[in-house]
Amino acid sequence: MIYFDNAATSFPKPDVVYDSIMKAMKEYGANPGRSGHKLALRIGREIFETRELLAKLFNVGNPMNIIFTSNCTESLNLGIKGVLKRGDHVITTSMEHNSVLRPISVLKSQGVEVTIIEGDSMGRIDPSKIKKNIKENTKLIINTHVSNLTGTIMPVKLIGKIAKDNGIYYLVDAAQSAGVYDIDVDEMNIDILAFPGHKGLLGPQGTGGLYIRDGLNIREMKQGGTGSVSHLLEQPEMFPDRYESGTHNGPGIVGLGEGVRYIFKEGIGNIRKYEEELTKHFVEEVLKIDNVKVYGPLDVEERGAVVPINIGNEDSSEISYILDSKYDIEVRPGLHCAPMAHKTIGTFEQGVVRFSFGPFNTHKEIEFAVKAIKEISREI
């Protein structure tokens, strides 16, 4: 089996990730922050170490500004709904995932003004259009770092400067970039960073996080037990407790920590370079095949390891089915929870067949996939 669906969930994970999760479950799977016994203290320390690792990865000064969530969608909902209220104005783009667009749609029905900046045919966003659409009541700018459809790398640093110069909060969706592309929240002027644990960070599903810059008053989405200030009925104000009611996914967070350690060990630059090489190999070869269309930038320095294609006018789900059933190649067809992005690049009706590569794919697998696409193209 060849797995090319890493943009949905990276697979496989490093062995140390699997081993650490099972060890935590079997040896010290207690409730962190709720008891003073040694098992609870150990899992609590492991969770804090993961905070420290993530803080180091994103150049966050205080690890307590890293909030653990169950996935990037929860993080985005917290960041968006915790900032915006009736009368505020938010700017986003047509290249966003529904994890951004759906919460914004709900808020629009509740009196939040929304401006959506259209991308070009390659999925690129012009920062000057964002600047031009700023209003007096603009409270938040949101955009993805790397498109989950076209792989287009967005000019985050430029947009962050625009936000900072105008006193506007900047939220970045790092679903496709965290763990592969350098993210420095200070250099990029990022106020809020949402990220999943199960993609480029090589952790398990059910993990994610949100960085919140010091001084931001973001409303929590839930209240409950935090193991702290338990004599009060009000939710504690301290970070990260304010946003982390309920029992953590302790073993999952331990596994996430091991994923980040693996990234530091291998070198994030080395991981990115290898994925760029895989992407370049694939793009160059499929462009030679008649009847195949590749979407997004062709320069690997402008795109992540996400490559959408179509073969003629064939339905993307049918091509995906053939790749799976005949060649044992796993990809993702359809709209990828990004309908506006598909409308932007002209693939809303057909969808696309998305190939997405990870650090455990090989050039031999790329060659086999290219061979399969050639055969399918000849047969349809």
Secondary structure, DSSP 8 states (H G I E B T S, - for coil): -EE-BTTTS--S--HHHHHHHHHHHHHH---TTT--SHHHHHHHHHHHHHHHHHHHHHT-S-GGGEEEESSHHHHHHHHHHTT--TT-EEEEETT--HHHHHHHHHHHTTT-EEEEE---TT----HHHHHHT--TTEEEEEEESB-TTT-BB--HHHHHHHHHHTT-EEEEE-TTTTTTS---TTTTT-SEEEEESSSTT---TT-EEEEE-TT-----S-----SSSTT-SS---STTGGG--S---HHHHHHHHHHHHHHHHH-HHHHHHHHHHHHHHHHHHHTTSTTEEE-S-SSGGGB-SEEEEEETT--HHHHHHHHHHHH-EE-EEE-TT-HHHHHHHT-TTT-EEEEE--TT--HHHHHHHHHHHHHHHHH-
